[in-house]
Each structure stands twice: as structure tokens, then as C-alpha cells.
Amino acid sequence: MGIPTSTWQKIVPLGLMFFCILFNYTILRDTKDVLVVTAPGSGAEIIPFLKTWVNLPMAVGFTILYTKLSNVLSSEALFYACIFPFILFFGAFAFFLYPMRDALHPTAWATSMLEATGPRFAGPLAIIRNWTFCLFYVMAELWGSVVVSVLFWGFANQITSVDEAKQFYPLFGLGANVALVFSGRAVKLFSQIRANLPPGVDGWGVSLKGMMGMVVVFGLAIAALFYYLNRAVVDKAAAALPQRALKKKKKEPMSVGESFAFLARQAYIRDLAFLVVAYGISINLVEVTWKSKIKQQFPNPNEYSAFMGDFSTATGVVTFTMMIVSRWIFRIWGWGAAALITPTVLLITGVVFFALVLFSVPLTPALASLGLTPLYAAVLVGAAQNIFSKSSKYSLFDPCKEMAYIPLDSETKTKGKAAIDVICNPLGKSGGALIQQFMIIGFGSLAASTPYLGIILLVIVGGWIVAAKDLDWRFAEKEEEMEAARR
């Protein structure tokens, strides 16, 4: 195929790493939703509070810790210091925290407080009542930000050239989305096992041990592949790409405040940050409403989990197809066109979903003729919206974002990724959650605020498109500078 052996030695292990990371992420994503949405005294309404008041502070805390550790640890040691706590936690949750939940959860206190304060505080009290489930939710969210965005992509960007990235980054997702399909089937399989267990057996406990056991095994495989790449590839990549400064320069460490001030002064980083925040807000404006519809349609945890397994499998199949198409998009139309597809897809599908929710009553006869209720139709359209939005994100938005880091210097790349991927990702989700909280307070319900959420979606996506166009020419300029340095 005209590809050097040294490139295959680098690309194949990176692809396997991404496969394992996304396999785990899908299991964790599906499990976290089922745990918190179907927990006693909880529901989809808990998610905005979790993302705003728990997930965001923990993301900020991680970024501060990561920035400090990046000044004192080698890149390899930093990777291990970040990934092994995740592996230990998910194993401990299934085998210790979940079986001890009755002793650990303050159910009686939360119930009495809810009776005293009323339903206004149901969300925060549900977080306290089911605190181990919420901790699992946040750790699963951080797996996506930390392990996928910072650890994997940060390492891949260090040892990959722009030309290799344009050729292979879209293909990384092919293997990853095979993992998405298999992990979706695994979730569905464990849902069926739970349904067939005899009375008195803790079905969730059985399934959690099986799924978290797989997460631990795949997590150790990720560490092993990373170890191999550091021994067999990193030095060769350093020799091939001397101008990229793979090894960190020795310089005076910057404080956390200085790091963020340094990044905030750069329009390039600000554009990247806006893209990530805009995606988080946009997808969140639709996703929470959709998940509340899923709980109404599937109140049983087994049925909810089985639906999420099917959803993940469908996402994997569609994304796999998009990954193949994306290579031609990058080759024929370039980075700028690829960066604009995700906001366009999210805008179109989001408008269709909001339209169905808003006009469900007049559409009821037409939906009945198709054998659908308005509720089930909203669940299916919301699923389609999420599938197409996420598939375009995985196949186009993520590769575009990661390519944009490659021409940057080592310090900007390391600290910029930590700030953007760990803080801006949950900041976007928390921003969407805050908007929904204010809307619910102002208009009385999520349903009453739906038209305004649609307008906000239009504004956010419009700003996203402007930032993507601005970043397009900045990226081309940086790429030209890097090519000139190589010559």
C-alpha cells in the first residue's frame, strides 16, 4: 500500500488503544445513565445538576492537578498516573461500592429532607442520596474527557505528523466503532441476563461485575499498548519529527493561573475552546429532554439498558460508515468543510426533534397511523438525532479538533488540551444544563421552555460555524509554518 513499516508499527497499536478506550467508554456511558436515571428518588432531571455542580468542579480539579503533574512527571509517567485510578475505581465500584450501597447511601435522611423542603430540591437531594452512583457517573464522564481526549489524543499528536493524521485519524475510528458495536451488544447481553435471573438475585450486581470486569481488562490492555509504543515507536518518531519537540523542553514551570492566561491570549486556542463548548451545549439541550422521554417509555432498568445497548450499536454502525466517508471529505474538501458538517447535522436533527416535541398533539393522528405514540416517536427521533450528531462528531469533529493541535508547540499543546478537553467539554455540558435549569425556573417546566431552547440552539450553532471558519485559516497558516520549519 506504499506505507512504511514504521508507520504501521505506530498506527496499528494506536488503533487498538482507541478500540479499547471506546469499548470501555460505551459501556461506562450506557451504565452511568441507567444507574442515575433509574435510581430510587432520581430521574433524568438529576443530570443537569450533576453536570453543573459535580462534574464541572471535578473536571476543573483534575485539570489543576494535571497541569501541576505535567510540570514534574514525564509524559509516560503522567499517562499511568491518570489511567490507573480510573481502572481501580471501576473495579472497586462493581465489587465493593455497589454491593454496599444500602449502608453507604443516606436514604432515610434524604427522604426526610425531601419531605421537609419539597420537590424544588429533589435534584440535589437525589445526588446526595445516591452519591456512589453519581460518583460513578462523574468518573465515567471524566473517562471520555481524560482518557480519550487528553491521554490518547495527546499522545497520538506527539508521534504523528499532519500528513499521517489526515490519512489515519479518520480510520482510528473504524476500529473504535467496531468496539462501539460490540460494547453495545455486551450491554444488551447483560440486560437479558438480568431479565432471566431468578427472583431474589441482584441482577444489577451481576451485570455490573461482568461489565466492570471487562472495563478493567481493557484498561490494562490500554496501558500495555502504551508501554509498547513508548519502547518501540517514540524514539523513532522523535528522530523523524525533530522540529516537533517530542521531548518536553526544560523550562520554568508555569502556575495554573499563568497557564490559563497564556492560553486565553491565543485566538487559535479560543476558537478551539468555543468549538468544544458549543458542541457540549448544543447536544445537551436535546439530550436531557430525550433521556426523560426514554425513562417515560422504559421505566424498567432492564428495558432502559437494553434500549441503550441497541442505541450504542446503531451509533457504532452509522459512525463506522461515516468514518469511511470522512477520508474522502478530508481529501477532497479539506479541514474547513469537515469542521462545518457536525454543526450542520446537529442543527438540522435538533430542529426536527424539537418540532416533534412541540407539535406532538397535532401529529398524534399521523403517528397513530404509523403505529407510534407521540412519546415513542419522540424517543426514536431523539435517538436518531443523537446517532447522527455523535457519528458526525466521532468521524469528523474529533479528527478535526485533534489535527488542529498538531502544528502547536509542545507547551501549548499539552496545556491547551488539558484546558480545552477536560474543562471546556464539561463546561459545555454544564452550560447546557444551566440554561435548562434557568428555563425550568423561569417557565415552570422543560416542556414550556422548549421553543426557547430551540432558539438558543440556533444561536449557539451559528457561533460555532463562525468559530470553525475562523479556525480554518488559522490552522492552514500554522500548517504552512510547520512545513517551512521542516524544510
RODO-2510 file (C-alpha; in nm, 4 decimals, decimal comma):
residues 487
     n   res          X          Y          Z
     1     m     0,0000     0,0000     0,0000
     2     g     0,3098     0,2254    -0,0077
     3     i     0,3006     0,2822     0,3696
     4     p     0,6328     0,2379     0,5562
     5     t     0,6626    -0,0423     0,8130
     6     s     0,7489     0,2126     1,0821
     7     t     0,4142     0,3826     1,0218
     8     w     0,2246     0,0536     1,0611
     9     q     0,4135    -0,0131     1,3862
    10     k     0,2777     0,3164     1,5125
    11     i    -0,0727     0,3251     1,3661
    12     v    -0,1892    -0,0317     1,4467
    13     p    -0,1183    -0,0117     1,8246
    14     l    -0,2729     0,3378     1,8360
    15     g    -0,5837     0,1996     1,6633
    16     l    -0,6014    -0,0869     1,9141
    17     m    -0,5678     0,1605     2,2016
    18     f    -0,8553     0,3646     2,0630
    19     f    -1,0613     0,0455     2,0214
    20     c    -1,0147    -0,0446     2,3895
    21     i    -1,0777     0,3110     2,5112
    22     l    -1,4043     0,3446     2,3155
    23     f    -1,5192    -0,0059     2,4160
    24     n    -1,4873     0,0986     2,7797
    25     y    -1,6388     0,4411     2,7174
    26     t    -1,9538     0,2953     2,5617
    27     i    -2,0106     0,0520     2,8498
    28     l    -1,9477     0,3280     3,1051
    29     r    -2,1711     0,5790     2,9222
    30     d    -2,4661     0,3405     2,8983
    31     t    -2,4242     0,2171     3,2561
    32     k    -2,3946     0,5628     3,4129
    33     d    -2,7229     0,6782     3,2601
    34     v    -2,9143     0,3712     3,3750
    35     l    -2,7682     0,3965     3,7274
    36     v    -2,8598     0,7591     3,7967
    37     v    -3,1833     0,7881     3,5964
    38     t    -3,3446     0,4749     3,7455
    39     a    -3,2016     0,5136     4,0994
    40     p    -3,4510     0,5492     4,3881
    41     g    -3,5767     0,9058     4,4131
    42     s    -3,3976     1,0063     4,0929
    43     g    -3,4690     1,0661     3,7234
    44     a    -3,3355     1,2392     3,4125
    45     e    -3,3832     1,5712     3,5943
    46     i    -3,0776     1,4881     3,8074
    47     i    -2,8433     1,5101     3,5059
    48     p    -2,8302     1,8935     3,4716
    49     f    -2,7469     1,9243     3,8429
    50     l    -2,4805     1,6540     3,8190
    51     k    -2,3114     1,8121     3,5189
    52     t    -2,3153     2,1620     3,6667
    53     w    -2,2420     2,1141     4,0354
    54     v    -2,0416     1,7890     4,0469
    55     n    -1,8901     1,7052     3,7088
    56     l    -1,7600     2,0543     3,6280
    57     p    -1,5842     2,1111     3,9650
    58     m    -1,4213     1,7676     3,9420
    59     a    -1,3080     1,8434     3,5851
    60     v    -1,1550     2,1732     3,6986
    61     g    -0,9857     1,9938     3,9881
    62     f    -0,8415     1,7321     3,7538
    63     t    -0,7108     1,9988     3,5163
    64     i    -0,5328     2,1799     3,8014
    65     l    -0,3792     1,8505     3,9167
    66     y    -0,2870     1,7506     3,5598
    67     t    -0,1218     2,0867     3,4928
    68     k     0,0876     2,0556     3,8087
    69     l     0,1819     1,6932     3,7367
    70     s     0,2774     1,7788     3,3776
    71     n     0,5483     2,0046     3,5194
    72     v     0,7086     1,7296     3,7320
    73     l     0,6350     1,3947     3,5615
    74     s     0,7483     1,2543     3,2283
    75     s     0,4802     1,2059     2,9612
    76     e     0,4824     0,8301     3,0189
    77     a     0,4531     0,8550     3,3982
    78     l     0,1762     1,1147     3,3616
    79     f    -0,0250     0,8730     3,1452
    80     y    -0,0026     0,5933     3,4033
    81     a    -0,0768     0,8315     3,6926
    82     c    -0,4017     0,9305     3,5199
    83     i    -0,5340     0,5984     3,3869
    84     f    -0,4723     0,3582     3,6765
    85     p    -0,7020     0,5436     3,9249
    86     f    -0,9882     0,5001     3,6736
    87     i    -0,9228     0,1264     3,6419
    88     l    -0,9106     0,0836     4,0207
    89     f    -1,2297     0,2841     4,0767
    90     f    -1,4465     0,0995     3,8242
    91     g    -1,3334    -0,2356     3,9601
    92     a    -1,3970    -0,1226     4,3186
    93     f    -1,7414     0,0136     4,2313
    94     a    -1,8732    -0,3174     4,0994
    95     f    -1,7210    -0,5385     4,3689
    96     f    -1,7382    -0,3137     4,6775
    97     l    -1,9306     0,0160     4,6481
    98     y    -2,2415    -0,1153     4,4710
    99     p    -2,2903    -0,4205     4,6974
   100     m    -2,2575    -0,1872     4,9998
   101     r    -2,4904     0,0818     4,8608
   102     d    -2,7609     0,0350     5,1265
   103     a    -2,5081     0,1056     5,4009
   104     l    -2,3406     0,3908     5,2137
   105     h    -2,6463     0,5795     5,0814
   106     p    -2,8273     0,8133     5,3285
   107     t    -3,1716     0,7107     5,2023
   108     a    -3,3704     0,7833     5,5198
   109     w    -3,2118     1,1264     5,5671
   110     a    -3,2682     1,2228     5,2012
   111     t    -3,6311     1,1115     5,2172
   112     s    -3,6987     1,3181     5,5292
   113     m    -3,5239     1,6222     5,3813
   114     l    -3,7300     1,5932     5,0627
   115     e    -4,0491     1,5892     5,2681
   116     a    -3,9309     1,8985     5,4566
   117     t    -3,8043     2,1023     5,1596
   118     g    -4,0413     1,9942     4,8823
   119     p    -3,9746     1,8911     4,5193
   120     r    -3,7694     2,2025     4,4369
   121     f    -3,4630     2,0339     4,5896
   122     a    -3,5321     1,6855     4,4510
   123     g    -3,2319     1,7032     4,2150
   124     p    -2,9616     1,7978     4,4687
   125     l    -3,1070     1,5589     4,7279
   126     a    -3,1064     1,2742     4,4739
   127     i    -2,7328     1,3373     4,4205
   128     i    -2,6647     1,3053     4,7939
   129     r    -2,8998     1,0089     4,8320
   130     n    -2,7304     0,8120     4,5516
   131     w    -2,3807     0,9558     4,5904
   132     t    -2,1895     0,6421     4,4852
   133     f    -2,3955     0,6203     4,1633
   134     c    -2,3288     0,9891     4,0986
   135     l    -1,9559     0,9389     4,1609
   136     f    -1,9653     0,6581     3,9031
   137     y    -2,1465     0,8939     3,6620
   138     v    -1,8796     1,1629     3,7008
   139     m    -1,5888     0,9169     3,6683
   140     a    -1,7478     0,7763     3,3513
   141     e    -1,7827     1,1304     3,2130
   142     l    -1,4196     1,2038     3,3010
   143     w    -1,3091     0,8856     3,1223
   144     g    -1,4303     1,0457     2,7984
   145     s    -1,2570     1,3776     2,8704
   146     v    -0,9359     1,2500     3,0277
   147     v    -0,8562     0,9134     2,8693
   148     v    -0,9978     0,9773     2,5223
   149     s    -0,9191     1,3444     2,4694
   150     v    -0,6154     1,4208     2,6834
   151     l    -0,4270     1,0923     2,7219
   152     f    -0,4898     0,9178     2,3900
   153     w    -0,5105     1,2116     2,1512
   154     g    -0,2365     1,3995     2,3323
   155     f    -0,0021     1,1023     2,2861
   156     a    -0,1118     1,0396     1,9258
   157     n    -0,0496     1,4037     1,8347
   158     q     0,3041     1,3807     1,9759
   159     i     0,4109     1,0958     1,7495
   160     t     0,2043     1,1679     1,4362
   161     s     0,2633     1,4134     1,1512
   162     v    -0,0137     1,6193     0,9913
   163     d     0,0037     1,4081     0,6740
   164     e    -0,0283     1,0851     0,8753
   165     a    -0,3122     1,2360     1,0770
   166     k    -0,5113     1,3282     0,7668
   167     q    -0,4696     0,9743     0,6360
   168     f    -0,5155     0,7691     0,9526
   169     y    -0,7073     0,9682     1,2168
   170     p    -1,0421     0,9039     1,0476
   171     l    -0,9504     0,5335     1,0288
   172     f    -0,8766     0,5128     1,4014
   173     g    -1,2484     0,5481     1,4473
   174     l    -1,3240     0,2483     1,2271
   175     g    -1,1763     0,0118     1,4822
   176     a    -1,3179     0,2197     1,7642
   177     n    -1,6688     0,1946     1,6255
   178     v    -1,6398    -0,1782     1,5815
   179     a    -1,5800    -0,1593     1,9573
   180     l    -1,8915     0,0582     1,9871
   181     v    -2,0987    -0,2119     1,8177
   182     f    -1,9536    -0,4914     2,0326
   183     s    -1,9873    -0,2969     2,3571
   184     g    -2,3479    -0,2125     2,2697
   185     r    -2,4122    -0,5844     2,2210
   186     a    -2,2392    -0,6547     2,5548
   187     v    -2,4710    -0,4101     2,7344
   188     k    -2,7728    -0,5708     2,5644
   189     l    -2,6475    -0,9193     2,6607
   190     f    -2,6122    -0,8270     3,0271
   191     s    -2,9586    -0,6683     3,0189
   192     q    -3,1001    -1,0019     2,9021
   193     i    -2,9049    -1,1874     3,1702
   194     r    -3,0575    -0,9607     3,4344
   195     a    -3,4049    -1,0242     3,2988
   196     n    -3,3594    -1,4024     3,3184
   197     l    -3,2159    -1,4266     3,6700
   198     p    -3,4339    -1,5939     3,9362
   199     p    -3,6176    -1,3793     4,1943
   200     g    -3,4063    -1,2587     4,4825
   201     v    -3,0841    -1,2357     4,2814
   202     d    -2,9366    -0,8868     4,2445
   203     g    -2,9378    -0,8584     3,8660
   204     w    -2,7637    -0,5226     3,8568
   205     g    -2,4886    -0,6546     4,0821
   206     v    -2,4273    -0,9490     3,8478
   207     s    -2,4201    -0,7326     3,5365
   208     l    -2,2018    -0,4636     3,6909
   209     k    -1,9385    -0,7175     3,7927
   210     g    -1,9305    -0,8573     3,4405
   211     m    -1,9196    -0,5202     3,2642
   212     m    -1,6708    -0,3589     3,5021
   213     g    -1,4554    -0,6715     3,4798
   214     m    -1,4330    -0,6084     3,1051
   215     v    -1,3548    -0,2408     3,1685
   216     v    -1,0640    -0,3370     3,3956
   217     v    -0,9223    -0,5895     3,1432
   218     f    -0,9448    -0,3439     2,8533
   219     g    -0,7968    -0,0686     3,0735
   220     l    -0,4918    -0,2838     3,1450
   221     a    -0,4638    -0,3569     2,7716
   222     i    -0,4560     0,0201     2,7040
   223     a    -0,1667     0,0606     2,9493
   224     a     0,0193    -0,2332     2,7904
   225     l    -0,0165    -0,0904     2,4385
   226     f     0,1023     0,2487     2,5613
   227     y     0,4051     0,0802     2,7223
   228     y     0,4893    -0,0935     2,3929
   229     l     0,4602     0,2283     2,1909
   230     n     0,6929     0,4105     2,4291
   231     r     0,9529     0,1366     2,3901
   232     a     0,9230     0,0697     2,0153
   233     v     0,7957     0,3896     1,8485
   234     v     0,8513     0,7122     2,0442
   235     d     1,2283     0,7383     1,9836
   236     k     1,1854     0,6700     1,6102
   237     a     0,9118     0,9334     1,5913
   238     a     1,1379     1,1805     1,7725
   239     a     1,4089     1,1256     1,5131
   240     a     1,1644     1,1619     1,2217
   241     l     0,9977     1,4759     1,3590
   242     p     1,2727     1,6774     1,5305
   243     q     1,1009     2,0108     1,4850
   244     r     0,8013     1,8958     1,6885
   245     a     0,9994     1,8771     2,0169
   246     l     0,8549     1,5452     2,1250
   247     k     1,0539     1,5566     2,4445
   248     k     0,9455     1,8327     2,6763
   249     k     1,1757     2,1318     2,6906
   250     k     1,3205     2,2121     3,0296
   251     k     1,1676     2,5396     3,1359
   252     e     1,0386     2,7065     3,4452
   253     p     0,7007     2,5552     3,5403
   254     m     0,4031     2,7836     3,4937
   255     s     0,1398     2,8171     3,7643
   256     v    -0,2146     2,7097     3,6887
   257     g    -0,3266     3,0716     3,6596
   258     e    -0,0357     3,1577     3,4305
   259     s    -0,1129     2,8551     3,2144
   260     f    -0,4740     2,9625     3,1561
   261     a    -0,3737     3,3247     3,0962
   262     f    -0,1139     3,2029     2,8453
   263     l    -0,3788     3,0014     2,6594
   264     a    -0,6504     3,2674     2,6755
   265     r    -0,4296     3,5155     2,4888
   266     q    -0,4263     3,2950     2,1777
   267     a    -0,7129     3,3322     1,9304
   268     y    -0,6318     2,9855     1,7915
   269     i    -0,6940     2,8222     2,1313
   270     r    -1,0023     3,0357     2,1932
   271     d    -1,1566     2,9180     1,8660
   272     l    -1,0843     2,5544     1,9558
   273     a    -1,2349     2,6072     2,3015
   274     f    -1,5514     2,7590     2,1548
   275     l    -1,5968     2,4615     1,9218
   276     v    -1,5834     2,2198     2,2173
   277     v    -1,8113     2,4313     2,4392
   278     a    -2,0627     2,4844     2,1572
   279     y    -2,0858     2,1110     2,0905
   280     g    -2,1398     2,0397     2,4603
   281     i    -2,4160     2,2985     2,4961
   282     s    -2,5895     2,2009     2,1717
   283     i    -2,6001     1,8251     2,2336
   284     n    -2,7052     1,8780     2,5969
   285     l    -3,0003     2,0971     2,5013
   286     v    -3,1508     1,7976     2,3217
   287     e    -3,0106     1,5030     2,5181
   288     v    -3,1646     1,5657     2,8624
   289     t    -3,5135     1,6096     2,7171
   290     w    -3,4621     1,2896     2,5163
   291     k    -3,3485     1,0899     2,8212
   292     s    -3,6559     1,1989     3,0164
   293     k    -3,8662     1,0598     2,7306
   294     i    -3,6715     0,7313     2,7423
   295     k    -3,7478     0,6889     3,1135
   296     q    -4,1174     0,7517     3,0468
   297     q    -4,1145     0,4903     2,7684
   298     f    -3,8889     0,2387     2,9509
   299     p    -3,9285     0,2811     3,3292
   300     n    -3,7793    -0,0651     3,3938
   301     p    -3,3947    -0,0565     3,4237
   302     n    -3,3594    -0,3755     3,2161
   303     e    -3,5619    -0,2287     2,9281
   304     y    -3,3837     0,1091     2,9582
   305     s    -3,0416    -0,0603     2,9493
   306     a    -3,1397    -0,2833     2,6554
   307     f    -3,2551     0,0230     2,4592
   308     m    -2,9256     0,1998     2,5312
   309     g    -2,7382    -0,1097     2,4116
   310     d    -2,9292    -0,1004     2,0823
   311     f    -2,8660     0,2752     2,0619
   312     s    -2,4891     0,2254     2,1042
   313     t    -2,4819    -0,0483     1,8406
   314     a    -2,6682     0,1724     1,5918
   315     t    -2,4318     0,4615     1,6712
   316     g    -2,1367     0,2333     1,6010
   317     v    -2,2738     0,1170     1,2649
   318     v    -2,3567     0,4695     1,1442
   319     t    -2,0277     0,6090     1,2698
   320     f    -1,8345     0,3262     1,1023
   321     t    -1,9940     0,4264     0,7717
   322     m    -1,9209     0,7944     0,8363
   323     m    -1,5582     0,7138     0,9176
   324     i    -1,5133     0,5608     0,5718
   325     v    -1,6791     0,8592     0,4033
   326     s    -1,4776     1,1071     0,6119
   327     r    -1,1487     1,0128     0,4427
   328     w    -1,2861     1,1389     0,1119
   329     i    -1,4264     1,4514     0,2767
   330     f    -1,0843     1,5424     0,4169
   331     r    -0,9094     1,4558     0,0903
   332     i    -1,1468     1,6371    -0,1483
   333     w    -1,2853     1,9309     0,0538
   334     g    -1,0279     1,9688     0,3323
   335     w    -1,0321     2,0540     0,7024
   336     g    -1,2692     2,3513     0,6804
   337     a    -1,5561     2,1637     0,5137
   338     a    -1,5161     1,8691     0,7507
   339     a    -1,5325     2,1020     1,0529
   340     l    -1,8642     2,2526     0,9333
   341     i    -2,0519     1,9243     0,8839
   342     t    -2,1051     1,8424     1,2539
   343     p    -2,2768     2,1731     1,3488
   344     t    -2,4905     2,1499     1,0347
   345     v    -2,6040     1,7950     1,1147
   346     l    -2,6721     1,8810     1,4788
   347     l    -2,8755     2,1870     1,3796
   348     i    -3,0960     2,0015     1,1297
   349     t    -3,1637     1,6973     1,3510
   350     g    -3,2138     1,9150     1,6602
   351     v    -3,4765     2,1246     1,4848
   352     v    -3,6640     1,8085     1,3777
   353     f    -3,6608     1,6743     1,7358
   354     f    -3,7837     2,0000     1,8899
   355     a    -4,0526     2,0283     1,6224
   356     l    -4,1829     1,6805     1,7084
   357     v    -4,1905     1,7584     2,0816
   358     l    -4,3634     2,0935     2,0247
   359     f    -4,6228     1,9675     1,7756
   360     s    -4,6853     1,6191     1,9179
   361     v    -5,0587     1,6800     1,9708
   362     p    -5,1478     1,7773     1,6114
   363     l    -4,9184     1,4988     1,4873
   364     t    -5,0869     1,2300     1,7017
   365     p    -5,3281     1,1014     1,4293
   366     a    -5,0498     1,0752     1,1722
   367     l    -4,8228     0,8966     1,4210
   368     a    -5,1057     0,6598     1,5210
   369     s    -5,1469     0,5585     1,1573
   370     l    -4,7803     0,4502     1,1688
   371     g    -4,8368     0,2534     1,4895
   372     l    -4,6494     0,5054     1,7042
   373     t    -4,7415     0,7066     2,0106
   374     p    -4,6071     1,0643     2,0356
   375     l    -4,3868     0,9515     2,3270
   376     y    -4,2292     0,6584     2,1410
   377     a    -4,1877     0,8717     1,8286
   378     a    -4,0004     1,1322     2,0366
   379     v    -3,7759     0,8560     2,1748
   380     l    -3,6956     0,7279     1,8244
   381     v    -3,6404     1,0735     1,6702
   382     g    -3,4252     1,1724     1,9691
   383     a    -3,2241     0,8541     1,9218
   384     a    -3,1764     0,9333     1,5521
   385     q    -3,0713     1,2874     1,6429
   386     n    -2,8112     1,1556     1,8875
   387     i    -2,6877     0,8852     1,6491
   388     f    -2,6275     1,1227     1,3569
   389     s    -2,4867     1,4005     1,5772
   390     k    -2,2467     1,1670     1,7583
   391     s    -2,1440     0,9865     1,4398
   392     s    -2,0507     1,3151     1,2733
   393     k    -1,8682     1,4188     1,5918
   394     y    -1,6641     1,0976     1,6110
   395     s    -1,5864     1,0809     1,2389
   396     l    -1,5304     1,4499     1,1594
   397     f    -1,5389     1,6847     1,4594
   398     d    -1,2924     1,4900     1,6765
   399     p    -1,0354     1,4309     1,3985
   400     c    -1,0612     1,7992     1,3001
   401     k    -1,0045     1,9073     1,6581
   402     e    -0,7065     1,6770     1,7055
   403     m    -0,5464     1,7807     1,3763
   404     a    -0,5710     2,1417     1,4919
   405     y    -0,3399     2,0644     1,7863
   406     i    -0,0607     1,9132     1,5753
   407     p     0,1077     2,2354     1,4483
   408     l     0,1199     2,3847     1,8006
   409     d     0,4347     2,3880     2,0151
   410     s     0,4740     2,1296     2,2917
   411     e     0,3708     2,3531     2,5839
   412     t     0,0628     2,4974     2,4152
   413     k    -0,0382     2,1508     2,3013
   414     t    -0,0071     1,9883     2,6457
   415     k    -0,1704     2,2628     2,8498
   416     g    -0,4133     2,3622     2,5774
   417     k    -0,5503     2,0078     2,5527
   418     a    -0,5872     1,9842     2,9301
   419     a    -0,7744     2,3155     2,9460
   420     i    -0,9922     2,2592     2,6389
   421     d    -1,0694     1,8878     2,6579
   422     v    -1,1070     1,8495     3,0340
   423     i    -1,2633     2,1836     3,1292
   424     c    -1,4355     2,3057     2,8117
   425     n    -1,6028     1,9701     2,7435
   426     p    -1,7871     1,9570     3,0806
   427     l    -1,8231     2,3370     3,0695
   428     g    -2,0251     2,2985     2,7509
   429     k    -2,2411     2,0283     2,9047
   430     s    -2,2781     2,2306     3,2256
   431     g    -2,3632     2,5394     3,0214
   432     g    -2,6439     2,3499     2,8510
   433     a    -2,7565     2,2179     3,1897
   434     l    -2,7563     2,5677     3,3436
   435     i    -2,9600     2,7014     3,0534
   436     q    -3,2161     2,4267     3,1127
   437     q    -3,2248     2,4928     3,4870
   438     f    -3,2887     2,8640     3,4334
   439     m    -3,5540     2,7865     3,1722
   440     i    -3,7330     2,5425     3,4025
   441     i    -3,7330     2,8001     3,6842
   442     g    -3,8430     3,0807     3,4513
   443     f    -4,1117     2,8955     3,2552
   444     g    -4,2209     2,6330     3,5052
   445     s    -4,1280     2,3200     3,3101
   446     l    -3,8911     2,1809     3,0499
   447     a    -4,1813     2,1426     2,8058
   448     a    -4,2797     2,5110     2,8383
   449     s    -3,9227     2,6210     2,7674
   450     t    -3,8780     2,4002     2,4592
   451     p    -3,9372     2,6786     2,1987
   452     y    -3,6743     2,8976     2,3657
   453     l    -3,4286     2,6098     2,3827
   454     g    -3,4693     2,5754     2,0049
   455     i    -3,3840     2,9446     1,9567
   456     i    -3,0783     2,9108     2,1824
   457     l    -2,9688     2,6107     1,9781
   458     l    -2,9789     2,8240     1,6612
   459     v    -2,7641     3,0968     1,8214
   460     i    -2,5040     2,8568     1,9640
   461     v    -2,4641     2,6627     1,6391
   462     g    -2,4357     2,9905     1,4459
   463     g    -2,1443     3,0971     1,6675
   464     w    -1,9911     2,7503     1,6289
   465     i    -1,9922     2,7849     1,2489
   466     v    -1,8267     3,1289     1,2685
   467     a    -1,5513     2,9957     1,5011
   468     a    -1,4907     2,6955     1,2738
   469     k    -1,4450     2,9223     0,9698
   470     d    -1,2037     3,1444     1,1643
   471     l    -1,0026     2,8435     1,2841
   472     d    -0,9829     2,7071     0,9284
   473     w    -0,7495     2,9805     0,8007
   474     r    -0,5523     2,9885     1,1282
   475     f    -0,4903     2,6137     1,1015
   476     a    -0,3762     2,6476     0,7387
   477     e    -0,1372     2,9248     0,8445
   478     k     0,0097     2,7148     1,1293
   479     e     0,0464     2,4166     0,8975
   480     e     0,2401     2,6267     0,6468
   481     e     0,4693     2,7475     0,9279
   482     m     0,5377     2,3907     1,0361
   483     e     0,6132     2,2803     0,6789
   484     a     0,8506     2,5760     0,6387
   485     a     1,0305     2,4769     0,9626
   486     r     1,0685     2,1222     0,8334
   487     r     1,2408     2,2491     0,5174
***
